[in-house]
Each structure stands twice: as structure tokens, then as C-alpha cells.
Amino acid sequence: MHLDMPRRLELPIRTQENKNYHMKARTITFLAALALSPLSVIAQDVPAAANEQSSSISQAVADAQAALSSGNADALSAIFSNNAADAAVIAAALAQANPASAATIAAAAAAAVPSQAASIAAHVVAAVPSASASAIAAAVTQAAPSASPAGIAAAVASAAPSSQSASIAGAVAAVAPADQSAAIAAAVVAVLPAGATPAQIASIVSQVSSAQPSVPVVEIAGAVVDVAQSKSGVDAAAVATAISTATGASVADINAAAAAPAAQAAAAAAATTAIEASATATTAQNNAAQNNGNSQPSQDRPPVRSSPIITPPDPTITSPSA
């Protein structure tokens, strides 16, 4: 009996050791299974997916450069159509490499993907500051008649310096349907920075009115005054006076037009358009800043969404896949 006691005493110890061993084995097996689980696979695939997207866009830009260099408009249109979600990014990179053709590129992209017209215009303007924002806005408006002229004008005005707002509004109004004039002017005024001067706002009305002389100036002015009333740091009464001075319309007629339901509806629509346009322009500016190697966008706005950084192609190199 005495000789058996050590063996009996060892049994619990060995049993515990066995339990510890099996627990460790199960833990290792669980961790191995977790590493091979779909969740882990998805997590590992995220960088790969991003790289694939960037590579795909880069190839599309290279192909677009080849089509542009050869004058193949159909091929260029097909590239934008086949990459509709990234049409704005592709157009911006292509325009950056070919600044003299910025308006042509923006128009081709907008014609192929009209639902992205405002974004395309804003991206190209942000990517090529030296290009004429007015020319780009007008070209895109003409190329995508199903798109909102006010949306295009507001997006471009948001992406460009505010000093160009009046010329942008006038250029878009000149090629848009006349009944869109008030909406265009109101939307552009809505995206002006806080504290915009009455003279600056009056200039927008004057430019749009000159572009569409068949539209009563008070119709345009009424919507603009309604928008001005909701802008921080803007004196709506001073705006009405400035518009009167610039256009010859009486202040009384302008204020009467501002009280009309049509002007109020245009102002309400402009507020919504301005929100969308500002977000679109911010994205375009952030992308342009990243592609130029800067850490901040050209205007002090919070980031909205960033697209892959694309290096503009060399215009002298023809893509082998074209």
C-alpha cells in the first residue's frame, strides 16, 4: 500500500497536465482556424482591393491618354463609360497631363457619363487651376444636357476661386435653357463664402442676365436676394441695391420678385444644390491635393472622400493596350 501511494498521488497532477496540454492544443487550433476564417481573408484582401482599383484607374488613364493623342473620340468615350464610377478621377488625371485640352476632356467624360457631370467638371477644375473654369463649366453643360446646369455651375464655382464665380455663372447660363437662369444664379450665390460682398453677388446676376437677356432680370434677382437673406454676413437689402445699380432694375421690383413663390422655390433648391456642390468640390480638391503631393486641399474644407492617387500620364507615351 505504501508503494502505491506515490502513483496515486501523481495521477491528479498528470491529469491536470493533460488538461493543460489539451487546452493549449485547442487554443492553437482555434487561432489557426480564425486566421483562415472569411473575416481574416476579407481583412487581408482590403489593401489588395485598393491596389487593384488604383491599378485599374491608372490603366484607364493610360488608355485614355492614348485615345486622346490619336484623336480617337469613340475610344475615349468608351473608356469613360466603362469606368463610370471613376470617370471624374480619370478625367482629372488626363486633364492634368493635357491642360490645354482640359475643357475637351471634361466634355468627353460628361457626355459619356452625364450622371457624373458636376463631379467631372469640379475634378478637372481642381486638377488644372490654370485652365478656364468658365470654359470647362460651359463645355460640360453642353455635353451633358440631361445634367443640372445649376449643379454644374455650383460645383465648379465651389472648386474654383470665388473671384471666378460670376464668369462661371454667366458661361453656364449662356449654354443652358433660359428657364434655368434663376436657378444657376441662385446656386452659384449659395456656394459663395460667408461675407460675400453685395457687388460680387450683383455681378453674378448681371452676368447671368447678360447671357440670357430674354429672362426678366428681376426673376433672376429675386431668387438671388432670397438666397442672400440666408447667407451669413450678407446684407440682403444691400444686395438688392447693388443689383439695382448693376442692372437698372428697381429695388421695389427686385424685392417683389423675391417675395414670389417661384423665387422662393429657386432659393430652396439652390440651398440643396449648394450642399451637394460643396461636397463634390471638396472631394475634387482633396484628390487634387493628394495627387499633387500636398497634405491639404486648396481651400480650408474638411475631407469627404479620397480616391486613389493617380500619377498623370506622359502625353508623349502611347499605351500599349490602346
C-alpha positions in Angstrom: 0.0 0.0 0.0 2.8 2.3 0.9 4.4 1.8 -2.5 1.2 2.6 -4.4 0.7 5.9 -2.8 3.1 7.9 -4.9 1.5 6.6 -8.0 -2.0 7.6 -6.8 -0.7 11.0 -5.8 0.7 11.6 -9.2 -2.5 10.8 -11.0 -4.2 14.2 -10.3 -1.0 16.0 -11.3 -0.8 14.2 -14.6 -4.5 14.6 -15.3 -4.1 18.4 -14.8 -1.1 18.4 -17.1 -3.1 16.5 -19.7 -5.9 19.1 -19.4 -3.5 21.9 -19.8 -2.0 20.2 -22.8 -5.3 19.7 -24.5 -6.4 23.2 -23.7 -3.3 24.7 -25.3 -3.9 22.4 -28.3 -7.5 23.6 -28.7 -6.4 27.2 -28.4 -3.8 26.8 -31.1 -6.3 25.0 -33.3 -8.9 27.9 -32.7 -6.3 30.6 -33.6 -5.3 28.7 -36.7 -8.9 28.4 -37.8 -9.5 32.1 -37.1 -6.6 33.0 -39.2 -8.2 31.1 -42.1 -11.7 32.4 -41.5 -13.5 34.5 -44.1 -13.2 37.6 -41.8 -9.4 37.3 -41.9 -9.4 36.7 -45.6 -11.5 39.8 -46.1 -9.3 41.9 -43.9 -6.2 40.7 -45.8 -7.9 41.5 -49.2 -8.7 45.1 -48.4 -5.2 46.5 -49.3 -5.1 44.2 -52.3 -8.5 45.5 -53.5 -7.4 49.1 -53.1 -4.2 48.4 -55.1 -6.2 46.7 -57.8 -8.6 49.7 -58.0 -5.6 52.1 -58.3 -4.0 49.9 -60.9 -7.2 49.7 -62.9 -7.7 53.5 -62.8 -4.0 54.1 -63.8 -4.5 51.8 -66.8 -7.7 53.6 -67.8 -5.8 56.9 -67.6 -3.1 55.5 -69.8 -5.6 54.2 -72.3 -7.4 57.5 -72.3 -4.2 59.3 -73.0 -3.6 57.0 -76.0 -7.1 57.7 -77.3 -6.7 61.5 -76.8 -3.3 61.5 -78.5 -4.6 59.6 -81.5 -7.8 61.7 -81.7 -10.0 58.6 -81.2 -13.1 60.2 -79.6 -15.1 57.0 -79.6 -12.3 55.1 -77.7 -12.1 57.9 -75.2 -15.8 57.9 -74.7 -15.8 54.1 -74.2 -13.1 54.4 -71.5 -15.1 56.8 -69.5 -18.3 54.8 -70.0 -16.6 51.6 -68.9 -15.2 53.3 -65.8 -18.2 55.4 -64.9 -17.7 55.4 -61.1 -14.1 56.7 -61.6 -14.8 59.0 -64.6 -14.1 62.2 -62.6 -10.8 60.9 -61.3 -9.7 59.7 -64.8 -10.7 62.9 -66.4 -8.8 65.0 -63.8 -5.6 63.0 -64.2 -5.9 63.2 -68.0 -6.6 66.9 -67.9 -3.6 67.5 -65.6 -1.4 65.9 -68.2 -3.1 67.9 -71.0 -4.1 71.2 -69.5 -4.7 72.8 -72.9 -7.4 70.1 -73.6 -9.0 70.3 -70.1 -12.4 71.5 -71.4 -12.4 68.9 -74.2 -11.6 66.1 -71.8 -14.2 67.2 -69.3 -16.8 67.4 -72.0 -16.0 64.0 -73.3 -16.2 62.5 -69.9 -19.5 64.3 -69.1 -21.0 63.2 -72.4 -20.1 59.6 -71.6 -21.3 59.7 -68.0 -23.8 62.6 -67.7 -24.8 61.5 -64.1 -21.3 62.5 -63.0 -21.1 65.8 -65.0 -20.9 68.1 -61.9 -18.2 65.9 -60.3 -16.3 65.7 -63.5 -16.3 69.4 -64.0 -15.2 70.1 -60.4 -12.4 67.5 -60.5 -11.0 68.9 -63.8 -11.1 72.5 -62.5 -9.4 71.4 -59.2 -6.8 69.4 -61.0 -5.9 72.2 -63.6 -6.1 75.6 -61.8 -4.6 77.2 -64.9 -7.5 76.2 -67.1 -10.5 78.4 -67.6 -13.1 77.2 -65.1 -15.8 79.0 -67.1 -14.9 77.2 -70.3 -14.9 73.8 -68.5 -18.3 74.5 -66.9 -19.8 75.6 -70.2 -18.3 72.6 -72.1 -19.7 70.1 -69.6 -23.1 71.8 -69.5 -23.3 71.5 -73.3 -22.0 67.9 -73.3 -24.5 66.7 -70.7 -27.9 68.3 -71.4 -29.6 65.9 -69.0 -27.5 67.1 -66.1 -28.5 70.0 -63.9 -26.9 73.3 -65.2 -27.2 74.8 -61.7 -25.5 71.7 -60.2 -22.6 72.0 -62.6 -22.2 75.8 -62.1 -22.3 75.4 -58.3 -19.8 72.6 -58.3 -17.3 74.4 -60.5 -17.8 77.7 -58.6 -17.1 75.8 -55.3 -13.9 74.2 -56.8 -12.6 77.5 -58.3 -11.7 80.8 -56.6 -14.7 82.8 -55.7 -13.4 85.6 -57.9 -14.4 83.5 -60.9 -18.0 82.8 -59.7 -19.7 85.4 -61.9 -18.0 84.4 -65.1 -18.8 80.7 -64.3 -22.5 81.5 -63.8 -22.6 83.6 -67.0 -20.9 80.9 -69.0 -23.2 78.2 -67.9 -26.3 80.3 -68.3 -25.3 81.1 -71.9 -25.5 77.5 -73.0 -28.2 76.3 -70.6 -32.0 76.6 -71.2 -33.3 80.1 -70.4 -35.6 78.8 -67.7 -32.6 77.6 -65.7 -31.1 81.1 -65.4 -32.5 82.0 -61.9 -31.5 78.5 -60.6 -28.0 78.9 -61.9 -27.5 82.3 -60.4 -29.0 81.3 -57.0 -26.9 78.1 -56.8 -23.7 80.0 -57.5 -24.5 82.6 -54.9 -25.4 79.9 -52.4 -21.8 78.5 -52.6 -20.1 81.8 -52.2 -18.1 82.0 -48.9 -19.7 83.8 -45.9 -19.2 87.5 -46.2 -19.5 87.8 -49.9 -19.9 91.4 -51.0 -23.2 92.8 -52.5 -21.1 93.9 -55.5 -19.9 90.3 -56.0 -23.4 88.9 -55.8 -24.7 91.6 -58.1 -22.0 90.7 -60.7 -23.4 87.2 -60.8 -26.9 88.4 -61.5 -25.6 90.8 -64.2 -23.5 88.1 -65.9 -26.4 85.6 -66.0 -28.9 88.3 -67.2 -26.5 89.3 -70.0 -26.2 85.7 -71.0 -30.0 85.3 -71.1 -31.5 88.7 -72.0 -34.9 87.2 -72.7 -35.3 86.4 -69.0 -36.5 89.3 -66.8 -33.7 90.4 -64.6 -36.0 90.7 -61.6 -36.7 87.0 -61.9 -33.0 86.2 -61.5 -32.5 88.9 -58.9 -35.5 87.7 -56.8 -34.1 84.2 -56.3 -30.6 85.6 -55.6 -31.9 88.0 -52.9 -33.8 85.1 -51.3 -30.5 83.2 -51.1 -28.6 86.2 -49.8 -31.0 86.5 -46.9 -29.9 83.2 -45.6 -26.1 83.8 -46.0 -24.0 84.7 -43.0 -22.6 88.1 -43.1 -24.6 89.2 -46.2 -27.0 92.2 -46.1 -29.9 91.3 -48.4 -31.1 94.9 -48.7 -27.6 95.9 -49.8 -27.6 93.1 -52.3 -30.9 94.3 -53.8 -29.5 97.8 -54.1 -26.3 96.6 -55.7 -28.3 94.5 -58.2 -30.4 97.6 -59.0 -27.3 99.6 -59.6 -25.7 96.9 -61.8 -28.8 96.0 -63.9 -31.1 99.0 -63.8 -34.0 97.1 -62.2 -35.7 98.9 -59.4 -35.2 97.8 -55.8 -39.0 97.6 -55.3 -39.4 95.2 -58.3 -36.5 93.1 -57.1 -38.0 92.8 -53.6 -41.4 92.0 -55.0 -39.9 89.2 -57.2 -38.0 87.9 -54.1 -41.4 87.5 -52.3 -42.8 85.5 -55.2 -43.2 81.7 -54.8 -41.1 81.0 -57.8 -38.1 82.9 -56.4 -38.5 81.2 -53.0 -38.6 77.8 -54.6 -35.5 78.5 -56.6 -33.7 79.7 -53.4 -34.7 76.5 -51.6 -33.5 74.3 -54.5 -30.3 76.3 -54.5 -29.6 75.5 -50.9 -29.8 71.8 -51.6 -27.7 72.2 -54.7 -25.1 74.1 -52.7 -24.7 71.3 -50.2 -24.1 68.7 -52.9 -21.8 71.0 -54.9 -19.7 71.8 -51.8 -19.2 68.1 -51.0 -18.3 67.4 -54.7 -15.9 70.3 -54.8 -14.3 69.2 -51.5 -13.7 65.7 -52.8 -12.2 67.1 -56.0 -9.9 69.5 -54.1 -8.8 66.7 -51.7 -8.0 64.4 -54.6 -6.1 67.2 -56.4 -4.1 68.0 -53.3 -3.2 64.3 -52.8 -2.2 63.8 -56.4 0.0 66.9 -56.2 1.6 65.6 -53.1 0.1 68.2 -50.8 -1.4 67.4 -47.4 -4.2 70.0 -47.6 -6.8 70.9 -50.2 -6.7 74.2 -51.9 -9.5 75.5 -49.7 -10.0 75.0 -45.9 -12.7 72.3 -46.1 -12.9 69.0 -44.2 -12.1 65.9 -46.3 -15.1 64.0 -47.6 -13.8 61.0 -49.6 -10.4 60.3 -51.2 -9.9 58.5 -54.4 -6.7 56.6 -55.3 -3.7 58.8 -56.0 -3.1 58.7 -59.8 0.0 59.8 -61.5 -0.9 61.8 -64.7 0.4 60.0 -67.8 3.1 61.3 -70.0 1.3 62.7 -73.1 4.2 61.5 -75.3 3.8 57.9 -74.3 1.2 55.7 -76.1 -0.4 53.0 -74.0 0.4 49.5 -75.4 -3.1 48.4 -74.6 -4.7 51.0 -76.7 
